[in-house]
Amino acid sequence: MPPASSTGVTPPKMCGQPTVTGGACRNLARSCAANHPTAGVGGGAGGGPPTVPAADPFNPPAPPLPADPNERLALAEGQSTPPEVLAALAVLPDHAVRWEVARNPVTPPETLAGLASDPGPRVRIRVAANANTLPGTLAGLAADPDAGVRWDVARNPVTPTATLTVLAADPDLRARRLVATNPSTPPGTLAGLAADPDAGVREAAASDRRCPPAGRSAAGLLNDGAGRSVRFEGDPGTDVAG
């Protein structure tokens, strides 16, 4: 305990914790705890009352998750699940839970961006199909080694036009066909697909009313003036709805 003064009265205990100026705090310990929020829980250097460490707003603690796998699945697919819970579920080792998070329409874009590099292609496929997926994430998935992932990027109506143009040259036939039927594919890209080596791709692209006349002609199709696409006389095949 502090030594008694010459008058026989014990002086009050001082705080003694470091201050921002580098000196020692000279306030009374009993009234100074709130001035040192970064002190350890066990008390400060001067033996003052214990304080609680300040929370880090940039790295909040992960929310508690239920131990039951079925309850986790229900949270992963629930459209009322809070974003921070979906983010915590997205990093679990359970593939089924991550798949549900990837397909959930309320999953935040930043969580979907993390799932875009998931080791499971089925999870990446659901990210590619999600309307919340950011353009940059979709652009990266357009180069995915799994054709199924590229298919869903090609059919997603929120896929950027630049990415659809890239996929229009994809070696996979189905990817090109899906680009040809995507409502967001730009007219110039449709014109290029109207000259595709595959007849199905050409037909799908040229049948789109947004396809320029040059593209429609290249595919052997004309517009009959009533919004329908018809083939040139003598061209094999059947009429195609526009």
Secondary structure, DSSP 8 states (H G I E B T S, - for coil): -----TTS-----B---B-TTSSB--SBGGG-GGG-TTS-TT--TT----------TTS-------S-HHHHHHHHH-TTS-HHHHHHHTTSS-HHHHHHHHH-TTS-HHHHHHHTT-S-HHHHHHHHH-TTS-HHHHHHHTT-SSHHHHHHHHH-TTS-HHHHHHHTT-SSHHHHHHHHH-TT--HHHHHHHTT-SSHHHHHHHHTSTTS-HHHHHHTTEEE-SSS-EEE-TT--S--B--
